[in-house]
Amino acid sequence: MCGIVGYIGKKDAYPILIKGLKRLEYRGYDSAGVALINTDNQLNVYKAKGKVSELEGFAEQKDTTGTIGIAHTRWATHGEPCSANAHPHYSSTETLALIHNGIIENYATLKEKLQAKGYEFKSSTDTEVLVQLIEYIKVTNNLDLLSAVQLALREVIGAYAIAVLEKGHPDQIIAARKSSPLVVGIGEDEFFLASDATPIVEYTDKVVYLKDEEIAVIDRNQDLKVVNLHNIEVTPEVKTVTLNLGQLEKGGYPHFMLKEIFEQPDCINDCMRGRVNVEGTNVVLSAVIDHKERLLKAKRFIFVACGTSWHAALIGKQLIESFCRIPVEVEYASEFRYRDPVINEDDVVIAISQSGETADTLAAVELARSRGAFIYGICNAIGSSIPRATDTGSYIHVGPEIGVASTKAFTGQVTVLTMLALTLAKEKSSITEEHYLEIVQEMNRIPEKMKKVLKLNDKIAELSKIFTYAHNFIYLGRGYSYPVALEGALKLKEISYIHAEGYPAAEMKHGPIALIDSEMPVVVIATHNALYEKVLSNIQEIKARKGRVIAVVNEGDTVISKIADYCIELPETLECLDPLITTVPLQILAYHVAVCKGLDVDQPRNLAKSVTVE
Ligand code: G6P
């Protein structure tokens, strides 16, 4: 979703801003723009629809000098993707330029008010309303920019991360946030600004995450100053970020998505490091131990999440119910937040989010907190908003995920959920010692087994060529494999634009079976587990209707290999850990189908990595 970059210092701002925008491309966007103040104190704004490279082309012959600037990648909410709607937006007199992430919900009322005063608008965006409002307040009250921004933001309902430049003021950027993340990087005689730390880490590891309703006054000649909307100064908390540049680059892979799929064995090791002992006798999630009493007295767990994280939650439900015998509900955060749900004080709400910034998940957390529930976060992005809004939690530690389609974050989430369920079950004595040890020992073998799955990459690439014709796919699985079927279908539709449905295998006969004919590929997860025979019957039903079965089976399966059209053979593991193995070939399949179709795998159309609007 929209990205923000800012720079003020001694260097040329433009190349830093462009590089920063490219680092943020993974968030998903449809247009880009930049504003710079040159040495003659001119405020220049350049914008273009499409990729950052289009913006570079557009700005090639223009004046891009200046040591202060702000830049933006836009993901359309109000108004189509086009250069007029792209940010930065000028105010009427072109004295101010502003970039914005989030949504100004009362923009229509504010716009009418400004139109009545004679203001005209060049775009359909809510953002232009904000910059005009700031200018109006500034001019009518004869205020400096900071005071005008403070007053304007007090009128705004909604979410924002903004940065503003003023013509004739080449020493200062004013930036503010509410519900949309914003990070200030502190270098030697220079400052950086960004919507996440990604564009900043190559210059400095010292950052300040602005909090809601805080405004940063970033002045090239002074220390960073942070004030709130009422001008009360706040001491900025400087944190050290640990991201390294290698994690943000493709490292020889053609796409981030493929790199991230292949990183999974290492990611799972990183995720388990210090938590699962090497002897395979113990799992400790420190957050669980630290809050043991509160977690053990919970009568119910409620997961809130979106997208892929919601699929991980479905697996978490099965793990916790089976090992801990605690009832678990899984909620779409976007529904939960508006449903007036029943939340009790002894409930534990677990928010799962790769980015830690998903607006709906964050709002669900805030609702649950207001009703007295204990909140546990399972996130990837360190220091993001959700971990900061929770009582405790566990990071998945899989490193930055850049590809829009989530891969390693999913397997990291499932790994943390397994460790959470096991730590709790041991504390609760709801699991036998034998079963516990069997699982812990097998967890240590998962990375090696994943490596074996990755060796199927070429074979799956060949298989995917057969299916680029398809307009529809069905994915089936039961038990732990049902969420995997949903995730496999989601991966395919996200990046290949092929319609795909995930279904519990036994439900197929209640509807989807009507779709099956000789054109329909059906991916069936049919590894050895308690329901193997039943899934086998489902495969027979599909074959009887001439569907084309791609079966995901265990190595040496001689039964299904005779019936299915194609088999992907995987190493066997315990049923409760199977999603960590079976998800991987489905990620690879989706990847290669999209590559065969010549699509933009890392930045699929219309999607955003970090969904900071509801
Ligand atoms: C977007 C992403 C998905 C992700 C979902 C939830 O839709 O494209 O990949 O699963 O948001 O994101 P989160 O960061 O909360 O896990």
Boltz pocket constraint, residues with backbone or C-beta under 6 A from the ligand:
constraints:
  - pocket:
      binder: B
      contacts: [[A, 306], [A, 307], [A, 308], [A, 309], [A, 352], [A, 353], [A, 354], [A, 355], [A, 356], [A, 357], [A, 358], [A, 361], [A, 404], [A, 405], [A, 406], [A, 607], [A, 608], [A, 609], [A, 610], [A, 611]]
      max_distance: 6.0
